[in-house]
Amino acid sequence: MPDQQGMYDLSGWQRVPCPIADLMRQSKLIVPLSSLTDPDGTYGHPVVYTEWGLRDGEPLLREYLWPADSSRECEHYVPVDDRPGVAKGGQNDG
């Protein structure tokens, strides 16, 4: 199970739309690094969380699904690149 504090710490991460996350997951280069499937909220908020990344452990994508709240959309995040306004996933701020 991932560290609960760490999985909700989105410092240095930027939200991206579903189509970007879908494309990233299709790559054969990224694999699941960490996950928590807790639809009943046994360990906190009900969540299905997956962190994807390279085989060397570098995280590239975090995804959150909220099974107890059908009105809440899924959320996808990529690490923010060192260059201002550019995320590693290729999504610009503006």
Secondary structure, 3 states (H helix, E strand, C coil): CCCHHHHHCCCCEEEECHHHHHHHHHCCCEEEEEEEEECCCCCCCCEEEEEEEECCCCEEEEEEECCCCCCCCCEEEEEECCCCCEECCCCECC
